[in-house]
Amino acid sequence: MSLKGKIISGYLVIGFIYTLYSWLFGAYSHFSFAYNLGRGLVWPGSMFPAFGTFIGLIILLIVIGAIHLNRR
């Protein structure tokens, strides 16, 4: 297995563990497993709110750039 595969696998394992914790014991335990799975896929944004804001800013800039490029 390559380094890239190990990094992706590690990210997904941490996300799944975060999903289970959030679903069973966390503040979002009253939400469904699917909701917590979505939070688990973006676990750095959920665990570190400032990083989540940064991710949101990057996505917003990508969307604005795509809209701007499609207008031409």
C-alpha positions as CSV (number, residue, x, y, z in Angstrom):
1,M,0.0,0.0,0.0
2,S,1.3,3.4,-1.0
3,L,1.7,6.4,1.4
4,K,-1.3,8.0,-0.2
5,G,-3.4,5.0,0.5
6,K,-2.3,4.9,4.1
7,I,-3.1,8.6,4.6
8,I,-6.5,8.2,3.1
9,S,-7.2,5.1,5.1
10,G,-6.1,6.8,8.3
11,Y,-8.3,9.8,7.6
12,L,-11.3,7.6,7.0
13,V,-10.6,5.5,10.2
14,I,-10.4,8.6,12.3
15,G,-13.6,9.9,10.7
16,F,-15.4,6.7,11.4
17,I,-14.3,6.7,15.0
18,Y,-15.4,10.3,15.3
19,T,-18.7,9.3,13.8
20,L,-19.3,6.5,16.3
21,Y,-18.3,8.7,19.2
22,S,-20.6,11.6,18.0
23,W,-23.5,9.3,17.4
24,L,-23.3,7.4,20.6
25,F,-21.9,9.8,23.2
26,G,-21.6,13.3,21.8
27,A,-23.7,16.4,21.8
28,Y,-25.2,15.3,18.4
29,S,-26.2,11.8,19.6
30,H,-29.9,12.7,19.1
31,F,-29.3,13.0,15.3
32,S,-29.2,10.0,13.0
33,F,-26.2,8.0,12.1
34,A,-26.2,9.4,8.6
35,Y,-26.0,13.0,10.0
36,N,-23.1,12.0,12.2
37,L,-21.4,10.1,9.3
38,G,-21.5,13.4,7.3
39,R,-19.9,15.2,10.2
40,G,-17.3,12.4,10.5
41,L,-16.3,12.8,6.9
42,V,-15.3,16.4,7.6
43,W,-14.0,15.7,11.1
44,P,-11.3,18.3,11.1
45,G,-13.9,21.0,10.5
46,S,-16.1,19.6,13.2
47,M,-13.3,19.2,15.8
48,F,-11.6,22.5,15.1
49,P,-14.1,25.3,14.3
50,A,-11.5,27.7,13.0
51,F,-10.4,25.1,10.4
52,G,-14.0,24.6,9.5
53,T,-14.3,28.3,8.8
54,F,-11.2,28.1,6.6
55,I,-12.6,25.2,4.7
56,G,-15.8,27.1,4.2
57,L,-13.9,30.1,2.9
58,I,-12.0,28.0,0.4
59,I,-15.2,26.4,-0.9
60,L,-16.8,29.8,-1.2
61,L,-13.9,31.2,-3.2
62,I,-14.0,28.1,-5.5
63,V,-17.7,28.6,-6.1
64,I,-17.3,32.3,-6.8
65,G,-14.4,31.6,-9.2
66,A,-16.4,28.9,-11.0
67,I,-19.4,31.3,-11.4
68,H,-17.0,34.1,-12.6
69,L,-15.3,31.8,-15.2
70,N,-18.6,30.5,-16.5
71,R,-19.9,34.0,-17.2
72,R,-17.2,34.7,-19.9
